């Protein structure tokens, strides 16, 4: 494989990862926004995939230790997580600015 072919394949891989990341972000934003619309100002249960939970934890870092710890306890493939309205607003802001 020539250097040029390798560089092209590497660039394609980077572009695919970026597109996948944008798609995942859009899907997570939609999930959080839809949840907020349905549960205005009420505590409720949101259903998140483990990959969504992991992404949220990664994005939060140490900005909200209590929420990070709460989400860290969920390890199933799909999790039903009880969240407060303020937590949803925080998560939306974190994802939007990522």
C-alpha positions in Angstrom: 0.0 0.0 0.0 1.4 3.3 -1.0 1.8 6.2 1.4 -0.8 8.2 -0.6 -3.3 5.4 -0.3 -2.7 5.0 3.4 -3.1 8.8 3.9 -6.3 8.8 1.9 -7.7 5.8 4.0 -6.7 7.5 7.2 -8.4 10.7 6.2 -11.6 8.8 5.3 -11.5 7.1 8.7 -11.2 10.5 10.5 -14.1 11.9 8.4 -16.3 8.9 9.2 -15.6 9.2 12.9 -16.5 12.9 12.8 -19.7 12.2 11.0 -20.6 9.4 13.5 -19.9 11.8 16.4 -22.1 14.5 14.9 -24.9 11.9 14.3 -24.6 10.6 17.9 -24.7 14.1 19.3 -27.8 15.0 17.2 -29.6 11.8 18.4 -28.7 12.5 22.0 -29.9 16.1 21.7 -33.2 15.0 20.2 -33.7 12.4 23.0 -33.0 15.0 25.7 -35.1 17.7 24.0 -38.1 15.4 23.4 -37.9 14.3 27.1 -37.9 17.9 28.2 -40.9 18.7 26.0 -42.9 15.7 27.4 -42.0 16.3 31.1 -41.9 20.1 31.5 -41.0 21.1 35.0 -41.5 17.5 36.3 -39.2 14.8 37.6 -39.4 11.8 35.3 -37.7 8.8 33.9 -35.6 9.0 30.7 -34.5 5.9 28.8 -30.8 6.1 27.7 -28.5 3.7 26.1 -25.2 2.9 27.8 -23.3 4.7 25.1 -25.4 7.8 25.7 -24.7 7.6 29.5 -21.0 7.2 28.8 -21.0 10.2 26.5 -22.8 12.4 29.0 -20.3 11.4 31.7 -17.4 12.1 29.4 -18.8 15.5 28.5 -19.6 16.5 32.1 -16.2 15.7 33.5 -16.1 17.4 36.8 -18.7 20.1 36.2 -21.4 18.3 38.1 -19.9 15.6 40.4 -23.3 14.6 41.9 -24.9 14.0 38.5 -21.8 12.3 37.2 -21.8 9.9 40.1 -25.6 9.3 39.6 -25.1 8.4 35.9 -22.0 6.4 36.7 -24.1 3.9 38.5 -26.0 2.9 35.4 -24.3 0.1 33.5 -27.0 -1.9 31.7 -27.4 -1.7 27.9 -30.5 0.4 28.4 -31.1 2.4 31.5 -34.3 4.1 32.9 -32.9 7.0 34.8 -34.9 9.3 37.0 -33.9 12.9 36.4 -34.9 16.3 37.7 -35.8 19.1 35.3 -32.6 21.0 36.3 -30.5 18.0 35.4 -32.1 17.7 32.0 -31.3 21.4 31.4 -27.8 20.9 32.5 -27.3 17.9 30.2 -28.8 19.7 27.3 -26.4 22.6 27.8 -23.4 20.3 28.0 -24.3 18.4 24.8 -25.2 21.5 22.9 -21.8 23.1 23.7 -19.8 20.0 23.0 
